[in-house]
């Protein structure tokens, strides 16, 4: 449950160092050394953890897959529409991200509901409309319990669970997870804290600049 706390803390420190000189964000998550032959020599490369293929239904009852995020950086989080605790704060803060990068074709947001029983596409649509969200840039996604919970804990490294004793019946962490165009984790930010959300937006711009410089 605390795994991402430590990873994120390290990421913040690394990001602070890198942004001062190289203007690059760290790559988070698991990594594996892989040997390959280059020009007849054996070299060691690094394979980073990535978000795997997925398929969900969004607030418009349309299928959304990982391919819809190809060529984009995006921010992912986990919530449920009847959440009485941190979700309203998280999504008020996410609105700042949405407004700053609105209509930027390289940026998306993916909010995954963990209430697979009650958060139907109609519920998600109502929720998105109340937030003032339209279009495809911010996706509210619904899937089976296993598909969402496994994705959260094994790949985004965010703890989620059902708990009948918790307010609303669910518990989850409030991380906003920044993912790059290669589906790698590049940052984790407490979505309930305004200063962390400001840091997220700054890092998103750094990440966009990385890709811009690669094209030059």
Residue pairs with C-beta under 8 A, 6 or more apart in sequence:
1 159
1 173
3 157
4 157
4 158
4 159
4 173
4 175
4 188
7 28
7 29
7 157
7 188
8 28
8 175
8 187
8 188
8 189
8 190
10 26
11 25
11 26
11 28
11 187
11 188
12 199
14 25
14 26
15 25
15 26
15 187
15 199
15 203
15 206
18 24
18 25
18 26
19 25
19 202
19 203
19 206
23 206
23 209
23 210
24 206
24 210
25 178
25 186
25 187
25 203
25 206
25 207
25 210
26 186
26 187
27 48
27 184
27 185
27 186
28 49
28 157
28 184
28 185
28 186
28 187
28 188
29 48
29 49
29 157
29 184
29 185
30 48
30 49
31 46
31 47
31 48
31 49
32 46
32 47
33 44
33 45
33 46
33 47
34 44
34 45
34 46
34 47
35 42
35 43
35 44
35 45
36 42
36 43
36 45
37 43
48 182
48 184
49 155
49 184
49 185
50 182
50 183
50 184
51 66
51 76
51 151
51 155
51 156
51 179
51 183
51 184
51 185
52 66
52 151
52 155
53 65
53 66
54 65
54 66
54 143
54 147
54 151
55 63
55 64
55 65
55 66
55 143
56 63
56 64
56 65
56 112
56 141
56 142
56 143
56 147
56 148
57 63
57 64
57 121
57 141
57 142
57 143
58 64
58 121
58 124
58 139
58 140
58 141
58 142
59 121
59 124
59 125
59 127
59 128
59 139
59 140
60 121
60 125
61 121
64 139
64 141
66 183
68 108
68 136
68 139
69 108
69 110
69 179
69 183
70 181
71 106
71 181
72 105
72 106
72 107
72 108
72 181
73 106
73 107
73 108
73 178
73 179
73 180
73 181
73 186
73 204
73 207
73 208
73 211
74 107
74 108
74 109
74 110
74 178
74 179
75 94
75 97
75 108
75 109
75 110
75 176
75 177
75 178
75 179
75 200
75 204
76 109
76 110
76 111
76 112
76 156
76 176
76 177
76 179
77 90
77 94
77 109
77 110
77 111
77 112
77 158
77 174
77 175
77 176
77 177
77 191
78 111
78 112
78 113
78 114
78 148
78 152
78 156
78 158
78 160
78 172
78 173
78 175
79 87
79 90
79 91
79 111
79 112
79 113
79 114
79 172
80 87
80 113
80 114
80 115
80 118
80 119
80 168
80 170
80 172
81 87
81 113
81 115
81 118
81 119
81 123
81 124
81 126
81 127
82 115
82 118
82 168
83 167
83 168
83 170
84 167
84 168
85 167
85 168
86 174
86 191
86 192
89 174
89 191
89 192
90 174
90 176
90 191
90 192
91 111
91 131
93 176
93 191
93 192
93 193
93 194
93 197
94 109
94 111
94 138
94 176
94 191
94 197
95 131
95 132
96 197
96 201
97 109
97 176
97 197
97 200
97 201
97 204
98 109
98 133
98 137
98 138
100 201
101 107
101 137
101 201
101 204
102 137
103 137
104 137
106 208
106 211
107 137
107 204
107 208
108 136
108 137
108 138
108 139
109 137
109 138
109 139
110 139
110 141
111 138
111 139
111 140
111 141
112 141
112 142
112 143
112 148
112 151
112 152
113 119
113 124
113 140
113 141
113 142
113 148
114 148
114 149
114 152
114 160
114 170
114 172
115 169
115 170
116 142
116 143
116 144
116 145
116 148
119 127
119 142
120 142
121 142
124 140
124 141
124 142
125 140
127 140
128 134
128 138
128 140
133 140
142 148
143 151
148 160
149 160
149 161
152 158
152 159
152 160
152 172
153 159
153 160
156 175
156 177
156 185
157 175
157 177
157 185
157 188
158 172
158 173
158 175
158 177
159 171
159 172
159 173
160 170
160 171
160 172
160 173
161 170
161 171
161 172
162 169
162 170
162 171
163 169
163 170
163 171
174 190
174 191
174 192
175 188
175 189
175 190
175 191
176 188
176 189
176 190
176 191
176 196
176 197
176 200
177 185
177 187
177 188
178 185
178 186
178 187
178 188
178 189
178 200
178 203
178 204
178 207
179 185
179 186
180 186
180 207
181 211
186 203
186 207
187 200
187 203
189 196
189 197
189 199
189 200
189 203
190 196
191 197
